[in-house]
Amino acid sequence: MKKAILKSYGRKGEKIVNMNYAAVDKGVEMVEEAEVPARWADIEIPEEKIDENLPKWIRKIQMPVNAMKGDNIPVSDFTDLPDGTMPQGTSSTKREVLQLIFLFGTARNVSSVICVPTSALIPVSVHSL
């Protein structure tokens, strides 16, 4: 990390480089071992059930993106919208999608994909559950 710091911040001066070095050193100093209960090795994660009544775009594009699996979406799933636009009317299913997302605990990127104003509410909703 220190080589990267020197490369990234070297031209900003020795003071900045040393401040970043100190931050790295403090981070290493503060690392603590966390005990992981042995029973966690036996936890079964339920398979995600997707409502087949949801629009294809939500099932095939939006939900994988929300689950941080967008790199696994085949190009063929984008053929309906080759210009990158979102289909009209997807906000009508927002409540159902949010319920699914909260149920499975993957609330990442929901607001940016569904609706920008919702972004102010989601962190509060997630933490109040």
N, CA, C and O atoms as a printed pandas DataFrame, in Angstrom:
     atom_number atom_name residue_name chain_id  residue_number  x_coord  y_coord  z_coord
0              1         N          MET        A               1    0.815   -1.195    0.000
1              2        CA          MET        A               1    0.000    0.000    0.000
2              3         C          MET        A               1    0.858    1.258    0.000
3              4         O          MET        A               1    0.504    2.278   -0.592
4              5         N          LYS        A               2    1.982    1.157    0.673
5              6        CA          LYS        A               2    2.818    2.362    0.761
6              7         C          LYS        A               2    3.417    2.733   -0.589
7              8         O          LYS        A               2    3.622    3.912   -0.875
8              9         N          LYS        A               3    3.699    1.728   -1.423
9             10        CA          LYS        A               3    4.191    2.030   -2.770
10            11         C          LYS        A               3    3.108    2.775   -3.559
11            12         O          LYS        A               3    3.394    3.720   -4.294
12            13         N          ALA        A               4    1.859    2.327   -3.390
13            14        CA          ALA        A               4    0.751    2.985   -4.091
14            15         C          ALA        A               4    0.561    4.408   -3.579
15            16         O          ALA        A               4    0.254    5.312   -4.356
16            17         N          ILE        A               5    0.740    4.608   -2.287
17            18        CA          ILE        A               5    0.626    5.956   -1.707
18            19         C          ILE        A               5    1.679    6.872   -2.308
19            20         O          ILE        A               5    1.386    7.999   -2.706
20            21         N          LEU        A               6    2.904    6.376   -2.368
21            22        CA          LEU        A               6    3.982    7.188   -2.926
22            23         C          LEU        A               6    3.702    7.528   -4.391
23            24         O          LEU        A               6    3.929    8.653   -4.836
24            25         N          LYS        A               7    3.207    6.538   -5.127
25            26        CA          LYS        A               7    2.896    6.761   -6.546
26            27         C          LYS        A               7    1.757    7.764   -6.710
27            28         O          LYS        A               7    1.822    8.648   -7.564
28            29         N          SER        A               8    0.717    7.625   -5.894
29            30        CA          SER        A               8   -0.466    8.484   -6.025
30            31         C          SER        A               8   -0.264    9.886   -5.467
31            32         O          SER        A               8   -0.745   10.860   -6.046
32            33         N          TYR        A               9    0.442    9.994   -4.352
33            34        CA          TYR        A               9    0.531   11.277   -3.651
34            35         C          TYR        A               9    1.935   11.877   -3.588
35            36         O          TYR        A               9    2.123   12.955   -3.025
36            37         N          GLY        A              10    2.919   11.186   -4.161
37            38        CA          GLY        A              10    4.302   11.652   -4.089
38            39         C          GLY        A              10    4.497   13.069   -4.585
39            40         O          GLY        A              10    5.299   13.815   -4.022
40            41         N          ARG        A              11    3.789   13.450   -5.616
41            42        CA          ARG        A              11    3.951   14.794   -6.183
42            43         C          ARG        A              11    3.292   15.881   -5.320
43            44         O          ARG        A              11    3.490   17.073   -5.552
44            45         N          LYS        A              12    2.507   15.453   -4.326
45            46        CA          LYS        A              12    1.840   16.429   -3.455
46            47         C          LYS        A              12    2.691   16.819   -2.260
47            48         O          LYS        A              12    2.336   17.717   -1.497
48            49         N          GLY        A              13    3.811   16.140   -2.106
49            50        CA          GLY        A              13    4.724   16.524   -1.037
50            51         C          GLY        A              13    4.885   15.464    0.028
51            52         O          GLY        A              13    4.047   14.581    0.206
52            53         N          GLU        A              14    6.016   15.592    0.739
53            54        CA          GLU        A              14    6.361   14.609    1.763
54            55         C          GLU        A              14    5.359   14.587    2.911
55            56         O          GLU        A              14    5.082   13.523    3.466
56            57         N          LYS        A              15    4.810   15.749    3.277
57            58        CA          LYS        A              15    3.848   15.813    4.381
58            59         C          LYS        A              15    2.613   14.961    4.077
59            60         O          LYS        A              15    2.156   14.206    4.936
60            61         N          ILE        A              16    2.072   15.077    2.863
61            62        CA          ILE        A              16    0.884   14.316    2.471
62            63         C          ILE        A              16    1.198   12.824    2.439
63            64         O          ILE        A              16    0.406   12.007    2.907
64            65         N          VAL        A              17    2.352   12.476    1.887
65            66        CA          VAL        A              17    2.760   11.066    1.830
66            67         C          VAL        A              17    2.869   10.506    3.244
67            68         O          VAL        A              17    2.362    9.418    3.518
68            69         N          ASN        A              18    3.516   11.228    4.135
69            70        CA          ASN        A              18    3.688   10.748    5.512
70            71         C          ASN        A              18    2.358   10.645    6.250
71            72         O          ASN        A              18    2.177    9.741    7.066
72            73         N          MET        A              19    1.439   11.539    5.981
73            74        CA          MET        A              19    0.108   11.449    6.598
74            75         C          MET        A              19   -0.596   10.160    6.156
75            76         O          MET        A              19   -1.233    9.485    6.965
76            77         N          ASN        A              20   -0.477    9.829    4.875
77            78        CA          ASN        A              20   -1.083    8.603    4.376
78            79         C          ASN        A              20   -0.382    7.368    4.924
79            80         O          ASN        A              20   -1.037    6.381    5.260
80            81         N          TYR        A              21    0.939    7.413    5.017
81            82        CA          TYR        A              21    1.679    6.317    5.639
82            83         C          TYR        A              21    1.196    6.103    7.076
83            84         O          TYR        A              21    0.982    4.968    7.504
84            85         N          ALA        A              22    1.029    7.199    7.811
85            86        CA          ALA        A              22    0.575    7.111    9.205
86            87         C          ALA        A              22   -0.818    6.482    9.279
87            88         O          ALA        A              22   -1.105    5.702   10.187
88            89         N          ALA        A              23   -1.672    6.822    8.330
89            90        CA          ALA        A              23   -3.024    6.244    8.311
90            91         C          ALA        A              23   -2.958    4.737    8.094
91            92         O          ALA        A              23   -3.683    3.985    8.746
92            93         N          VAL        A              24   -2.100    4.292    7.189
93            94        CA          VAL        A              24   -1.938    2.860    6.945
94            95         C          VAL        A              24   -1.391    2.183    8.199
95            96         O          VAL        A              24   -1.893    1.136    8.608
96            97         N          ASP        A              25   -0.380    2.765    8.799
97            98        CA          ASP        A              25    0.210    2.190   10.007
98            99         C          ASP        A              25   -0.820    2.093   11.132
99           100         O          ASP        A              25   -0.875    1.087   11.840
100          101         N          LYS        A              26   -1.620    3.119   11.295
101          102        CA          LYS        A              26   -2.655    3.115   12.347
102          103         C          LYS        A              26   -3.696    2.035   12.063
103          104         O          LYS        A              26   -4.158    1.356   12.979
104          105         N          GLY        A              27   -4.058    1.880   10.801
105          106        CA          GLY        A              27   -5.011    0.835   10.425
106          107         C          GLY        A              27   -4.490   -0.547   10.761
107          108         O          GLY        A              27   -5.227   -1.376   11.294
108          109         N          VAL        A              28   -3.229   -0.805   10.456
109          110        CA          VAL        A              28   -2.610   -2.097   10.772
110          111         C          VAL        A              28   -2.563   -2.294   12.279
111          112         O          VAL        A              28   -2.825   -3.387   12.779
112          113         N          GLU        A              29   -2.228   -1.238   12.995
113          114        CA          GLU        A              29   -2.135   -1.294   14.461
114          115         C          GLU        A              29   -3.483   -1.601   15.106
115          116         O          GLU        A              29   -3.539   -2.267   16.140
116          117         N          MET        A              30   -4.575   -1.118   14.499
117          118        CA          MET        A              30   -5.902   -1.252   15.103
118          119         C          MET        A              30   -6.640   -2.537   14.710
119          120         O          MET        A              30   -7.747   -2.776   15.192
120          121         N          VAL        A              31   -6.054   -3.357   13.853
121          122        CA          VAL        A              31   -6.711   -4.599   13.443
122          123         C          VAL        A              31   -6.872   -5.508   14.651
123          124         O          VAL        A              31   -5.936   -5.720   15.423
124          125         N          GLU        A              32   -8.081   -6.039   14.795
125          126        CA          GLU        A              32   -8.365   -6.971   15.891
126          127         C          GLU        A              32   -8.936   -8.259   15.316
127          128         O          GLU        A              32   -9.663   -8.235   14.323
128          129         N          GLU        A              33   -8.613   -9.355   15.928
129          130        CA          GLU        A              33   -9.153  -10.639   15.493
130          131         C          GLU        A              33  -10.607  -10.742   15.945
131          132         O          GLU        A              33  -10.945  -10.396   17.077
132          133         N          ALA        A              34  -11.442  -11.212   15.062
133          134        CA          ALA        A              34  -12.852  -11.394   15.385
134          135         C          ALA        A              34  -13.146  -12.887   15.489
135          136         O          ALA        A              34  -12.816  -13.663   14.593
136          137         N          GLU        A              35  -13.762  -13.266   16.578
137          138        CA          GLU        A              35  -14.144  -14.662   16.774
138          139         C          GLU        A              35  -15.372  -14.962   15.913
139          140         O          GLU        A              35  -16.366  -14.239   15.968
140          141         N          VAL        A              36  -15.299  -16.019   15.127
141          142        CA          VAL        A              36  -16.426  -16.443   14.300
142          143         C          VAL        A              36  -16.954  -17.741   14.890
143          144         O          VAL        A              36  -16.229  -18.733   14.965
144          145         N          PRO        A              37  -18.223  -17.737   15.312
145          146        CA          PRO        A              37  -18.775  -18.961   15.909
146          147         C          PRO        A              37  -18.716  -20.135   14.921
147          148         O          PRO        A              37  -19.006  -19.962   13.737
148          149         N          ALA        A              38  -18.347  -21.306   15.395
149          150        CA          ALA        A              38  -18.232  -22.495   14.542
150          151         C          ALA        A              38  -19.564  -22.846   13.894
151          152         O          ALA        A              38  -19.583  -23.390   12.790
152          153         N          ARG        A              39  -20.662  -22.550   14.550
153          154        CA          ARG        A              39  -21.981  -22.894   13.998
154          155         C          ARG        A              39  -22.292  -22.129   12.708
155          156         O          ARG        A              39  -23.171  -22.530   11.946
156          157         N          TRP        A              40  -21.583  -21.045   12.468
157          158        CA          TRP        A              40  -21.803  -20.288   11.235
158          159         C          TRP        A              40  -21.443  -21.103   10.003
159          160         O          TRP        A              40  -21.964  -20.843    8.918
160          161         N          ALA        A              41  -20.570  -22.072   10.150
161          162        CA          ALA        A              41  -20.184  -22.914    9.015
162          163         C          ALA        A              41  -21.347  -23.759    8.523
163          164         O          ALA        A              41  -21.335  -24.223    7.383
164          165         N          ASP        A              42  -22.356  -23.965    9.372
165          166        CA          ASP        A              42  -23.499  -24.816    9.022
166          167         C          ASP        A              42  -24.738  -24.025    8.622
167          168         O          ASP        A              42  -25.799  -24.611    8.409
168          169         N          ILE        A              43  -24.621  -22.715    8.517
169          170        CA          ILE        A              43  -25.782  -21.898    8.163
170          171         C          ILE        A              43  -26.201  -22.187    6.729
171          172         O          ILE        A              43  -25.379  -22.187    5.813
172          173         N          GLU        A              44  -27.485  -22.431    6.554
173          174        CA          GLU        A              44  -28.025  -22.652    5.215
174          175         C          GLU        A              44  -28.698  -21.364    4.750
175          176         O          GLU        A              44  -29.553  -20.806    5.437
176          177         N          ILE        A              45  -28.300  -20.920    3.594
177          178        CA          ILE        A              45  -28.878  -19.706    3.024
178          179         C          ILE        A              45  -30.008  -20.121    2.096
179          180         O          ILE        A              45  -29.778  -20.859    1.138
180          181         N          PRO        A              46  -31.236  -19.654    2.365
181          182        CA          PRO        A              46  -32.357  -20.056    1.522
182          183         C          PRO        A              46  -32.194  -19.523    0.095
183          184         O          PRO        A              46  -31.693  -18.420   -0.122
184          185         N          GLU        A              47  -32.622  -20.321   -0.846
185          186        CA          GLU        A              47  -32.546  -19.903   -2.244
186          187         C          GLU        A              47  -33.535  -18.768   -2.485
187          188         O          GLU        A              47  -34.676  -18.811   -2.025
188          189         N          GLU        A              48  -33.083  -17.766   -3.205
189          190        CA          GLU        A              48  -33.907  -16.594   -3.479
190          191         C          GLU        A              48  -35.048  -16.975   -4.421
191          192         O          GLU        A              48  -34.819  -17.539   -5.491
192          193         N          LYS        A              49  -36.265  -16.664   -4.017
193          194        CA          LYS        A              49  -37.436  -16.937   -4.845
194          195         C          LYS        A              49  -37.820  -15.648   -5.564
195          196         O          LYS        A              49  -38.033  -14.611   -4.936
196          197         N          ILE        A              50  -37.905  -15.729   -6.873
197          198        CA          ILE        A              50  -38.241  -14.557   -7.674
198          199         C          ILE        A              50  -39.649  -14.719   -8.212
199          200         O          ILE        A              50  -39.982  -15.738   -8.816
200          201         N          ASP        A              51  -40.468  -13.711   -7.991
201          202        CA          ASP        A              51  -41.840  -13.707   -8.476
202          203         C          ASP        A              51  -41.825  -13.637   -9.999
203          204         O          ASP        A              51  -41.394  -12.638  -10.575
204          205         N          GLU        A              52  -42.287  -14.679  -10.637
205          206        CA          GLU        A              52  -42.285  -14.730  -12.106
206          207         C          GLU        A              52  -43.288  -13.758  -12.715
207          208         O          GLU        A              52  -43.284  -13.558  -13.929
208          209         N          ASN        A              53  -44.150  -13.146  -11.895
209          210        CA          ASN        A              53  -45.110  -12.161  -12.401
210          211         C          ASN        A              53  -44.487  -10.778  -12.561
211          212         O          ASN        A              53  -45.074   -9.900  -13.192
212          213         N          LEU        A              54  -43.300  -10.583  -11.992
213          214        CA          LEU        A              54  -42.615   -9.303  -12.163
214          215         C          LEU        A              54  -42.201   -9.156  -13.624
215          216         O          LEU        A              54  -41.931  -10.154  -14.293
216          217         N          PRO        A              55  -42.147   -7.924  -14.125
217          218        CA          PRO        A              55  -41.722   -7.719  -15.514
218          219         C          PRO        A              55  -40.328   -8.303  -15.762
219          220         O          PRO        A              55  -39.481   -8.343  -14.870
220          221         N          LYS        A              56  -40.121   -8.755  -17.003
221          222        CA          LYS        A              56  -38.854   -9.383  -17.397
222          223         C          LYS        A              56  -37.663   -8.492  -17.070
223          224         O          LYS        A              56  -36.643   -8.978  -16.581
224          225         N          TRP        A              57  -37.780   -7.203  -17.332
225          226        CA          TRP        A              57  -36.660   -6.294  -17.090
226          227         C          TRP        A              57  -36.262   -6.294  -15.622
227          228         O          TRP        A              57  -35.073   -6.279  -15.304
228          229         N          ILE        A              58  -37.239   -6.310  -14.726
229          230        CA          ILE        A              58  -36.944   -6.305  -13.289
230          231         C          ILE        A              58  -36.279   -7.621  -12.884
231          232         O          ILE        A              58  -35.294   -7.624  -12.146
232          233         N          ARG        A              59  -36.830   -8.750  -13.377
233          234        CA          ARG        A              59  -36.274  -10.059  -13.021
234          235         C          ARG        A              59  -34.878  -10.283  -13.598
235          236         O          ARG        A              59  -33.990  -10.790  -12.913
236          237         N          LYS        A              60  -34.691   -9.900  -14.866
237          238        CA          LYS        A              60  -33.460  -10.240  -15.579
238          239         C          LYS        A              60  -32.357   -9.186  -15.448
239          240         O          LYS        A              60  -31.175   -9.519  -15.542
240          241         N          ILE        A              61  -32.728   -7.923  -15.233
241          242        CA          ILE        A              61  -31.734   -6.848  -15.197
242          243         C          ILE        A              61  -31.647   -6.212  -13.811
243          244         O          ILE        A              61  -30.594   -6.230  -13.174
244          245         N          GLN        A              62  -32.764   -5.652  -13.354
245          246        CA          GLN        A              62  -32.736   -4.855  -12.134
246          247         C          GLN        A              62  -32.367   -5.669  -10.895
247          248         O          GLN        A              62  -31.539   -5.230  -10.096
248          249         N          MET        A              63  -32.962   -6.832  -10.725
249          250        CA          MET        A              63  -32.685   -7.615   -9.521
250          251         C          MET        A              63  -31.234   -8.121   -9.474
251          252         O          MET        A              63  -30.615   -8.052   -8.412
252          253         N          PRO        A              64  -30.666   -8.628  -10.583
253          254        CA          PRO        A              64  -29.245   -8.992  -10.525
254          255         C          PRO        A              64  -28.336   -7.792  -10.245
255          256         O          PRO        A              64  -27.346   -7.928   -9.525
256          257         N          VAL        A              65  -28.657   -6.623  -10.803
257          258        CA          VAL        A              65  -27.850   -5.431  -10.529
258          259         C          VAL        A              65  -27.933   -5.085   -9.058
259          260         O          VAL        A              65  -26.916   -4.773   -8.439
260          261         N          ASN        A              66  -29.130   -5.135   -8.485
261          262        CA          ASN        A              66  -29.296   -4.833   -7.064
262          263         C          ASN        A              66  -28.513   -5.805   -6.184
263          264         O          ASN        A              66  -28.040   -5.435   -5.109
264          265         N          ALA        A              67  -28.381   -7.041   -6.643
265          266        CA          ALA        A              67  -27.660   -8.060   -5.876
266          267         C          ALA        A              67  -26.164   -8.055   -6.186
267          268         O          ALA        A              67  -25.444   -8.975   -5.798
268          269         N          MET        A              68  -25.693   -7.011   -6.891
269          270        CA          MET        A              68  -24.282   -6.871   -7.255
270          271         C          MET        A              68  -23.811   -8.025   -8.135
271          272         O          MET        A              68  -22.660   -8.453   -8.043
272          273         N          LYS        A              69  -24.711   -8.531   -8.996
273          274        CA          LYS        A              69  -24.383   -9.620   -9.908
274          275         C          LYS        A              69  -24.572   -9.182  -11.359
275          276         O          LYS        A              69  -24.817  -10.007  -12.240
276          277         N          GLY        A              70  -24.457   -7.892  -11.594
277          278        CA          GLY        A              70  -24.671   -7.356  -12.930
278          279         C          GLY        A              70  -23.682   -7.879  -13.964
279          280         O          GLY        A              70  -24.014   -7.954  -15.147
280          281         N          ASP        A              71  -22.468   -8.244  -13.538
281          282        CA          ASP        A              71  -21.483   -8.770  -14.477
282          283         C          ASP        A              71  -21.895  -10.125  -15.043
283          284         O          ASP        A              71  -21.355  -10.566  -16.058
284          285         N          ASN        A              72  -22.844  -10.780  -14.396
285          286        CA          ASN        A              72  -23.286  -12.102  -14.845
286          287         C          ASN        A              72  -24.478  -12.044  -15.796
287          288         O          ASN        A              72  -24.931  -13.082  -16.279
288          289         N          ILE        A              73  -24.990  -10.846  -16.070
289          290        CA          ILE        A              73  -26.148  -10.716  -16.957
290          291         C          ILE        A              73  -25.679  -10.905  -18.402
291          292         O          ILE        A              73  -24.775  -10.203  -18.856
292          293         N          PRO        A              74  -26.293  -11.860  -19.131
293          294        CA          PRO        A              74  -25.878  -12.046  -20.525
294          295         C          PRO        A              74  -26.312  -10.867  -21.396
295          296         O          PRO        A              74  -27.347  -10.249  -21.145
296          297         N          VAL        A              75  -25.531  -10.568  -22.398
297          298        CA          VAL        A              75  -25.826   -9.464  -23.309
298          299         C          VAL        A              75  -27.194   -9.657  -23.956
299          300         O          VAL        A              75  -27.886   -8.680  -24.244
300          301         N          SER        A              76  -27.586  -10.896  -24.185
301          302        CA          SER        A              76  -28.870  -11.176  -24.833
302          303         C          SER        A              76  -30.057  -10.653  -24.026
303          304         O          SER        A              76  -31.122  -10.419  -24.597
304          305         N          ASP        A              77  -29.904  -10.465  -22.723
305          306        CA          ASP        A              77  -30.996   -9.928  -21.907
306          307         C          ASP        A              77  -31.217   -8.436  -22.143
307          308         O          ASP        A              77  -32.229   -7.888  -21.705
308          309         N          PHE        A              78  -30.289   -7.773  -22.825
309          310        CA          PHE        A              78  -30.410   -6.344  -23.085
310          311         C          PHE        A              78  -30.963   -6.036  -24.476
311          312         O          PHE        A              78  -31.074   -4.868  -24.848
312          313         N          THR        A              79  -31.307   -7.056  -25.241
313          314        CA          THR        A              79  -31.712   -6.814  -26.624
314          315         C          THR        A              79  -33.002   -6.015  -26.745
315          316         O          THR        A              79  -33.208   -5.337  -27.752
316          317         N          ASP        A              80  -33.867   -6.078  -25.752
317          318        CA          ASP        A              80  -35.121   -5.308  -25.799
318          319         C          ASP        A              80  -34.879   -3.807  -25.658
319          320         O          ASP        A              80  -35.679   -3.008  -26.144
320          321         N          LEU        A              81  -33.795   -3.415  -25.004
321          322        CA          LEU        A              81  -33.488   -2.007  -24.761
322          323         C          LEU        A              81  -32.025   -1.730  -25.098
323          324         O          LEU        A              81  -31.225   -1.463  -24.201
324          325         N          PRO        A              82  -31.667   -1.792  -26.382
325          326        CA          PRO        A              82  -30.259   -1.652  -26.753
326          327         C          PRO        A              82  -29.674   -0.267  -26.506
327          328         O          PRO        A              82  -28.454   -0.103  -26.499
328          329         N          ASP        A              83  -30.537    0.737  -26.303
329          330        CA          ASP        A              83  -30.019    2.090  -26.083
330          331         C          ASP        A              83  -29.755    2.385  -24.615
331          332         O          ASP        A              83  -29.348    3.497  -24.278
332          333         N          GLY        A              84  -29.979    1.411  -23.731
333          334        CA          GLY        A              84  -29.686    1.582  -22.314
334          335         C          GLY        A              84  -30.786    2.238  -21.497
335          336         O          GLY        A              84  -30.603    2.496  -20.308
336          337         N          THR        A              85  -31.925    2.511  -22.120
337          338        CA          THR        A              85  -33.024    3.112  -21.368
338          339         C          THR        A              85  -33.718    2.061  -20.517
339          340         O          THR        A              85  -33.554    0.860  -20.727
340          341         N          MET        A              86  -34.502    2.540  -19.544
341          342        CA          MET        A              86  -35.308    1.645  -18.721
342          343         C          MET        A              86  -36.722    1.644  -19.274
343          344         O          MET        A              86  -37.183    2.670  -19.774
344          345         N          PRO        A              87  -37.426    0.514  -19.198
345          346        CA          PRO        A              87  -38.793    0.488  -19.699
346          347         C          PRO        A              87  -39.703    1.379  -18.862
347          348         O          PRO        A              87  -39.467    1.580  -17.670
348          349         N          GLN        A              88  -40.724    1.901  -19.484
349          350        CA          GLN        A              88  -41.697    2.739  -18.790
350          351         C          GLN        A              88  -42.532    1.880  -17.845
351          352         O          GLN        A              88  -42.763    0.704  -18.125
352          353         N          GLY        A              89  -42.984    2.445  -16.742
353          354        CA          GLY        A              89  -43.908    1.779  -15.830
354          355         C          GLY        A              89  -43.269    0.896  -14.788
355          356         O          GLY        A              89  -43.986    0.218  -14.051
356          357         N          THR        A              90  -41.947    0.872  -14.691
357          358        CA          THR        A              90  -41.324   -0.004  -13.699
358          359         C          THR        A              90  -41.558    0.480  -12.273
359          360         O          THR        A              90  -41.440   -0.300  -11.328
360          361         N          SER        A              91  -41.888    1.761  -12.111
361          362        CA          SER        A              91  -42.134    2.252  -10.753
362          363         C          SER        A              91  -43.415    1.659  -10.176
363          364         O          SER        A              91  -43.605    1.673   -8.960
364          365         N          SER        A              92  -44.298    1.138  -11.031
365          366        CA          SER        A              92  -45.521    0.527  -10.510
366          367         C          SER        A              92  -45.212   -0.738   -9.720
367          368         O          SER        A              92  -46.034   -1.171   -8.912
368          369         N          THR        A              93  -44.057   -1.333   -9.934
369          370        CA          THR        A              93  -43.672   -2.540   -9.198
370          371         C          THR        A              93  -42.652   -2.237   -8.103
371          372         O          THR        A              93  -42.120   -3.153   -7.475
372          373         N          LYS        A              94  -42.381   -0.957   -7.878
373          374        CA          LYS        A              94  -41.348   -0.580   -6.907
374          375         C          LYS        A              94  -41.612   -1.186   -5.533
375          376         O          LYS        A              94  -40.686   -1.694   -4.901
376          377         N          ARG        A              95  -42.829   -1.143   -5.071
377          378        CA          ARG        A              95  -43.130   -1.647   -3.724
378          379         C          ARG        A              95  -42.789   -3.140   -3.635
379          380         O          ARG        A              95  -42.176   -3.575   -2.660
380          381         N          GLU        A              96  -43.177   -3.916   -4.634
381          382        CA          GLU        A              96  -42.898   -5.343   -4.603
382          383         C          GLU        A              96  -41.404   -5.616   -4.668
383          384         O          GLU        A              96  -40.903   -6.493   -3.964
384          385         N          VAL        A              97  -40.694   -4.880   -5.498
385          386        CA          VAL        A              97  -39.248   -5.071   -5.614
386          387         C          VAL        A              97  -38.572   -4.705   -4.298
387          388         O          VAL        A              97  -37.691   -5.433   -3.842
388          389         N          LEU        A              98  -38.966   -3.591   -3.676
389          390        CA          LEU        A              98  -38.373   -3.193   -2.402
390          391         C          LEU        A              98  -38.644   -4.238   -1.328
391          392         O          LEU        A              98  -37.771   -4.521   -0.508
392          393         N          GLN        A              99  -39.853   -4.818   -1.322
393          394        CA          GLN        A              99  -40.154   -5.850   -0.339
394          395         C          GLN        A              99  -39.240   -7.049   -0.546
395          396         O          GLN        A              99  -38.715   -7.602    0.420
396          397         N          LEU        A             100  -39.047   -7.450   -1.787
397          398        CA          LEU        A             100  -38.141   -8.564   -2.066
398          399         C          LEU        A             100  -36.727   -8.236   -1.626
399          400         O          LEU        A             100  -36.050   -9.057   -1.007
400          401         N          ILE        A             101  -36.292   -7.040   -1.946
401          402        CA          ILE        A             101  -34.924   -6.650   -1.628
402          403         C          ILE        A             101  -34.716   -6.598   -0.122
403          404         O          ILE        A             101  -33.700   -7.085    0.373
404          405         N          PHE        A             102  -35.661   -6.017    0.618
405          406        CA          PHE        A             102  -35.522   -5.959    2.069
406          407         C          PHE        A             102  -35.620   -7.354    2.676
407          408         O          PHE        A             102  -34.942   -7.650    3.660
408          409         N          LEU        A             103  -36.451   -8.206    2.102
409          410        CA          LEU        A             103  -36.590   -9.558    2.603
410          411         C          LEU        A             103  -35.265  -10.304    2.531
411          412         O          LEU        A             103  -34.915  -11.051    3.445
412          413         N          PHE        A             104  -34.531  -10.099    1.442
413          414        CA          PHE        A             104  -33.267  -10.798    1.267
414          415         C          PHE        A             104  -32.074   -9.964    1.685
415          416         O          PHE        A             104  -30.938  -10.426    1.576
416          417         N          GLY        A             105  -32.301   -8.732    2.167
417          418        CA          GLY        A             105  -31.225   -7.924    2.713
418          419         C          GLY        A             105  -30.240   -7.393    1.697
419          420         O          GLY        A             105  -29.069   -7.195    2.022
420          421         N          THR        A             106  -30.689   -7.153    0.457
421          422        CA          THR        A             106  -29.775   -6.618   -0.546
422          423         C          THR        A             106  -30.326   -5.299   -1.062
423          424         O          THR        A             106  -30.787   -5.214   -2.200
424          425         N          ALA        A             107  -30.277   -4.277   -0.227
425          426        CA          ALA        A             107  -30.861   -2.991   -0.590
426          427         C          ALA        A             107  -29.897   -2.093   -1.353
427          428         O          ALA        A             107  -30.159   -0.899   -1.494
428          429         N          ARG        A             108  -28.796   -2.632   -1.846
429          430        CA          ARG        A             108  -27.810   -1.820   -2.561
430          431         C          ARG        A             108  -28.352   -1.393   -3.918
431          432         O          ARG        A             108  -28.998   -2.177   -4.615
432          433         N          ASN        A             109  -28.089   -0.172   -4.279
433          434        CA          ASN        A             109  -28.382    0.380   -5.597
434          435         C          ASN        A             109  -29.867    0.480   -5.924
435          436         O          ASN        A             109  -30.214    0.819   -7.055
436          437         N          VAL        A             110  -30.740    0.200   -4.990
437          438        CA          VAL        A             110  -32.164    0.236   -5.272
438          439         C          VAL        A             110  -32.598    1.606   -5.732
439          440         O          VAL        A             110  -33.258    1.735   -6.763
440          441         N          SER        A             111  -32.238    2.628   -4.986
441          442        CA          SER        A             111  -32.747    3.956   -5.303
442          443         C          SER        A             111  -32.230    4.473   -6.627
443          444         O          SER        A             111  -32.971    5.139   -7.350
444          445         N          SER        A             112  -30.989    4.190   -6.970
445          446        CA          SER        A             112  -30.467    4.704   -8.226
446          447         C          SER        A             112  -31.079    3.984   -9.412
447          448         O          SER        A             112  -31.159    4.552  -10.501
448          449         N          VAL        A             113  -31.510    2.755   -9.227
449          450        CA          VAL        A             113  -32.101    2.005  -10.327
450          451         C          VAL        A             113  -33.579    2.313  -10.451
451          452         O          VAL        A             113  -34.093    2.419  -11.565
452          453         N          ILE        A             114  -34.280    2.460   -9.326
453          454        CA          ILE        A             114  -35.722    2.616   -9.372
454          455         C          ILE        A             114  -36.151    4.072   -9.447
455          456         O          ILE        A             114  -36.905    4.459  -10.339
456          457         N          CYS        A             115  -35.668    4.882   -8.503
457          458        CA          CYS        A             115  -36.214    6.229   -8.395
458          459         C          CYS        A             115  -35.294    7.075   -7.531
459          460         O          CYS        A             115  -35.017    6.708   -6.389
460          461         N          VAL        A             116  -34.827    8.173   -8.038
461          462        CA          VAL        A             116  -33.858    8.992   -7.306
462          463         C          VAL        A             116  -34.409    9.524   -5.984
463          464         O          VAL        A             116  -33.692    9.444   -4.986
464          465         N          PRO        A             117  -35.640   10.066   -5.902
465          466        CA          PRO        A             117  -36.101   10.597   -4.612
466          467         C          PRO        A             117  -36.131    9.555   -3.500
467          468         O          PRO        A             117  -35.987    9.903   -2.328
468          469         N          THR        A             118  -36.314    8.291   -3.846
469          470        CA          THR        A             118  -36.356    7.247   -2.838
470          471         C          THR        A             118  -35.019    7.104   -2.129
471          472         O          THR        A             118  -34.966    6.586   -1.013
472          473         N          SER        A             119  -33.940    7.555   -2.756
473          474        CA          SER        A             119  -32.615    7.367   -2.177
474          475         C          SER        A             119  -32.491    8.008   -0.802
475          476         O          SER        A             119  -31.697    7.548    0.020
476          477         N          ALA        A             120  -33.239    9.032   -0.542
477          478        CA          ALA        A             120  -33.179    9.666    0.765
478          479         C          ALA        A             120  -33.879    8.845    1.828
479          480         O          ALA        A             120  -33.582    8.986    3.014
480          481         N          LEU        A             121  -34.809    7.983    1.419
481          482        CA          LEU        A             121  -35.583    7.210    2.381
482          483         C          LEU        A             121  -34.991    5.839    2.667
483          484         O          LEU        A             121  -35.138    5.331    3.778
484          485         N          ILE        A             122  -34.338    5.240    1.714
485          486        CA          ILE        A             122  -33.883    3.853    1.867
486          487         C          ILE        A             122  -32.934    3.660    3.041
487          488         O          ILE        A             122  -33.129    2.711    3.800
488          489         N          PRO        A             123  -31.913    4.502    3.242
489          490        CA          PRO        A             123  -31.044    4.246    4.394
490          491         C          PRO        A             123  -31.801    4.282    5.714
491          492         O          PRO        A             123  -31.488    3.511    6.621
492          493         N          VAL        A             124  -32.785    5.158    5.838
493          494        CA          VAL        A             124  -33.586    5.211    7.054
494          495         C          VAL        A             124  -34.399    3.940    7.169
495          496         O          VAL        A             124  -34.478    3.350    8.247
496          497         N          SER        A             125  -35.015    3.501    6.055
497          498        CA          SER        A             125  -35.835    2.288    6.064
498          499         C          SER        A             125  -35.003    1.069    6.413
499          500         O          SER        A             125  -35.434    0.230    7.204
500          501         N          VAL        A             126  -33.826    0.960    5.839
501          502        CA          VAL        A             126  -32.980   -0.186    6.085
502          503         C          VAL        A             126  -32.588   -0.272    7.547
503          504         O          VAL        A             126  -32.633   -1.349    8.140
504          505         N          HIS        A             127  -32.204    0.856    8.135
505          506        CA          HIS        A             127  -31.761    0.853    9.522
506          507         C          HIS        A             127  -32.905    0.744   10.510
507          508         O          HIS        A             127  -32.691    0.371   11.664
508          509         N          SER        A             128  -34.122    1.064   10.077
509          510        CA          SER        A             128  -35.239    0.989   11.021
510          511         C          SER        A             128  -35.916   -0.360   11.005
511          512         O          SER        A             128  -36.823   -0.595   11.803
512          513         N          LEU        A             129  -35.502   -1.267   10.114
513          514        CA          LEU        A             129  -36.116   -2.604   10.047
514          515         C          LEU        A             129  -35.718   -3.454   11.222
515          516         O          LEU        A             129  -36.144   -4.604   11.325
